[in-house]
Amino acid sequence: MRLHTPWLPILFFSLAACGESAEELPKTPQLVSDRDEMAFDREFNAGTFVGTSGFNSVMVTNMGEDTLEVTDITLNAPSVFTMKVSNDYTAGTPLQVPSLKHVFIEVTFKPREAQVYQGTITIKSNAANLPEKVIALNGQGIAPP
């Protein structure tokens, strides 16, 4: 008995062609962040107890072939927010982020009073897609029990 299935080779060829294709990276540096806002203990309308600290971070990745040069990272917020950048960033010196690599910006929130605090972090770079990225900061101090 012989099966006559002329469509079988077409099916195998079609299945072999399925799959994920590798997307090519753009030549120019591309700034991509994993979030647009950093909220500190704001789930369920909660907050951070006065005198304690909350932590959060944002990951900035270069999704282009050329090196991303971060020329400035500015914290514009009340002093209850403090910022630390990985990779030994020095203000005024460009931070080099190679292709497909990332840098973390860590923020600590330590409220002094029971109130809402807001601010921003501004990242300036040579990214073709986003030369200036603003990340919102949002925290609420609450009185301890």
C-alpha positions as CSV (number, residue, x, y, z in Angstrom):
1,M,0.0,0.0,0.0
2,R,1.4,3.4,-1.0
3,L,0.2,6.7,0.3
4,H,-0.2,9.5,-2.2
5,T,0.1,12.7,-0.3
6,P,1.5,15.4,-2.6
7,W,0.9,18.1,0.1
8,L,3.2,16.4,2.7
9,P,6.5,18.0,1.4
10,I,4.7,21.4,1.4
11,L,3.7,20.9,5.0
12,F,7.2,19.9,6.1
13,F,8.7,22.9,4.3
14,S,6.1,25.2,5.8
15,L,6.8,24.0,9.3
16,A,10.6,24.3,8.8
17,A,10.1,27.9,7.8
18,C,8.2,28.7,11.0
19,G,10.0,30.1,14.0
20,E,11.4,33.2,15.3
21,S,13.5,35.4,13.0
22,A,16.3,37.3,14.5
23,E,15.5,41.0,14.3
24,E,18.4,43.2,13.2
25,L,19.5,45.9,15.6
26,P,19.5,49.4,14.4
27,K,22.9,50.9,13.8
28,T,22.3,54.0,16.0
29,P,22.1,53.7,19.8
30,Q,18.6,53.1,21.2
31,L,17.7,53.9,24.8
32,V,15.2,51.5,26.2
33,S,14.1,51.6,29.9
34,D,12.2,48.9,31.8
35,R,9.8,51.5,33.3
36,D,8.6,55.0,33.0
37,E,7.8,55.5,36.7
38,M,9.3,54.4,40.0
39,A,6.7,54.1,42.7
40,F,7.7,53.3,46.3
41,D,5.4,51.0,48.3
42,R,2.3,52.4,46.5
43,E,0.6,49.1,46.0
44,F,-2.9,49.0,47.6
45,N,-2.8,52.7,48.3
46,A,0.0,52.1,50.9
47,G,3.2,54.0,51.5
48,T,6.6,54.0,53.2
49,F,6.8,54.5,56.9
50,V,8.4,57.8,58.0
51,G,12.0,57.2,58.9
52,T,12.4,53.9,56.9
53,S,13.7,53.4,53.4
54,G,12.2,52.1,50.2
55,F,14.3,51.1,47.2
56,N,13.6,50.9,43.5
57,S,15.6,50.9,40.2
58,V,15.3,51.3,36.5
59,M,17.3,49.4,33.9
60,V,18.4,51.4,30.9
61,T,19.5,49.2,27.9
62,N,21.2,50.1,24.6
63,M,19.3,48.3,21.9
64,G,21.4,49.6,19.1
65,E,24.7,48.5,17.5
66,D,26.6,51.7,18.3
67,T,27.6,52.7,21.9
68,L,25.1,54.6,23.9
69,E,26.6,57.6,25.6
70,V,24.6,58.8,28.6
71,T,25.8,62.4,28.9
72,D,23.7,63.5,32.0
73,I,21.5,61.9,34.6
74,T,19.7,64.5,36.7
75,L,17.6,63.9,39.9
76,N,15.0,66.7,40.2
77,A,13.3,65.7,43.5
78,P,13.1,66.5,47.2
79,S,16.0,65.3,49.3
80,V,14.0,62.3,50.5
81,F,15.0,60.7,47.1
82,T,18.7,59.8,46.6
83,M,20.1,58.3,43.4
84,K,23.0,55.9,42.7
85,V,24.1,54.9,39.2
86,S,25.8,51.6,38.6
87,N,29.1,51.4,36.6
88,D,30.8,54.2,38.6
89,Y,29.0,57.0,36.8
90,T,30.6,60.4,37.4
91,A,28.5,63.5,36.7
92,G,29.8,65.5,33.8
93,T,31.5,62.4,32.2
94,P,29.7,60.4,29.5
95,L,28.6,56.9,30.6
96,Q,29.4,54.4,27.9
97,V,26.8,51.6,27.4
98,P,27.8,49.1,24.7
99,S,25.3,47.3,22.4
100,L,22.8,45.1,24.3
101,K,24.3,46.1,27.7
102,H,22.5,47.9,30.5
103,V,23.0,50.2,33.4
104,F,20.9,50.5,36.6
105,I,19.8,53.7,38.2
106,E,18.9,53.0,41.8
107,V,16.8,55.3,43.9
108,T,16.2,55.3,47.7
109,F,13.2,56.9,49.2
110,K,13.3,57.9,52.9
111,P,10.3,60.1,53.9
112,R,10.6,62.5,56.8
113,E,6.9,63.3,57.0
114,A,3.6,61.7,56.3
115,Q,2.9,63.2,52.9
116,V,3.2,62.6,49.1
117,Y,6.5,63.2,47.4
118,Q,7.2,63.4,43.7
119,G,10.1,64.1,41.4
120,T,11.8,63.0,38.2
121,I,15.0,61.6,36.8
122,T,16.1,62.9,33.4
123,I,18.5,60.9,31.3
124,K,20.2,62.7,28.4
125,S,22.0,60.7,25.8
126,N,23.0,60.3,22.1
127,A,20.1,57.8,21.6
128,A,18.5,58.2,18.2
129,N,15.1,57.1,19.5
130,L,15.0,59.1,22.8
131,P,17.7,61.7,23.4
132,E,16.0,62.7,26.7
133,K,14.1,60.2,28.9
134,V,12.1,61.3,32.0
135,I,11.3,58.8,34.7
136,A,8.7,59.9,37.3
137,L,9.3,59.3,41.0
138,N,6.3,58.8,43.3
139,G,6.4,58.0,47.0
140,Q,4.2,58.5,50.0
141,G,5.3,58.8,53.6
142,I,2.9,57.3,56.2
143,A,3.0,57.5,60.0
144,P,4.2,54.3,61.6
145,P,1.6,52.3,63.6
